[in-house]
Amino acid sequence: MAKGMLNIFNGDMPRRVEPYVRQKLISHYNHTYYYEYRRGARLIPPVMQEEIRQLFREAGWSGEVHFDGYVEDYVW
């Protein structure tokens, strides 16, 4: 599972990508969960990682999406 996404928005991205992705994530998961995922307090399962990558593609970003780190954990 991915842990954290503080550095997911990099300087190479067009300016329109960040607000689009952030707003979609907040509307889908709510403010609290978004910030918990962002700072790494809540782990990001593989299914959600793919959803986030899809949001970046919808926003026009074709580059790699890098999460802050990865940990091995079980999905209950």
Residue, then its C-alpha position, 0 to 999 in steps of 0.5 A: m500500500a502507498k503511504g502519503m502523497l505530500n509530493i504527488f504534485n510536482g513542478d513539471m505538472p501543468r497548473r490545472v492538474e493539481p486543483y482538478v485532482r485535489q477537488k475530485l479526491i476531496s469530493h469522493y473521499n471528503h476533506t478528512y480522509y483526503y488529508e489523512y491519505r495525503r499525510g500518510a496517516r491512512l494507507i492508500p490501497p492499490v485500487m485507490q492508487e489506480e483511481i488517483r492515477q486515472l484522475f491524473r490522466e483525466a486532468g491531462w497528466s501522462g507522467e508517472v504518479h509517485f507516492d511518498g512511500y510504500v509499506e506492506d500491509y493486509v487489506w481486511 
